[in-house]
């Protein structure tokens, strides 16, 4: 007897309601028209919401617009703890080239710094108050819903966008576990943000969100 789950290529450990980790799980969900989500290993920033409210975020975080954009795009780092390095202080935003040079010269752990969605999430945790928390919480996504809209929009292959996000999301923890160079890790984080941006732009174009 033919097993429909094998035909649809659903992985053996797939369970409804759990985070998607394999491409074949995505394919299965798109074929059976089911709602699901991807649990992201690093948070991403909702860029349209950020850009529409950039003055508001600048005032809350007390960071210039250009530096905020650089943080989100993984082109700068927010210093969380300078440790014994007297060159920087907590709250400094330093260029990626400066941080990478510091790592190459003095090694990992010389300072604690964050970039991308992780940096913005840290800023939210630091600066959020009861008054502005609800606005700030819209800025970060730790879980990405998987929307199925193919029957209505047959020319749009959303599966391709979700596949790119899933693949990148899987690579990041593996690179961290293997102590890959920071440049490689930050590239993957930047790629994840970019792929998320592309997906959102498509969903906005079809007025799905």
Secondary structure, DSSP 8 states (H G I E B T S, - for coil): ---HHHHTT--TT--TTS---SHHHHHHHHHHT--EEEEEEEEEE-HHHHHHTHHHHHHHHT--HHHHHHHHTTSEEEEEE-TT-TT--TT-EEEHHHHHHHHHHH-TTSSEEE-HHHHHHHHHHHH--TTTHHHHTTTEEEEEEE---TTT-TT--HHHHHHHHHHHHHHHHHHHHTT--HHHHHHHHHHHHHHHHHHHHHHHHTT--
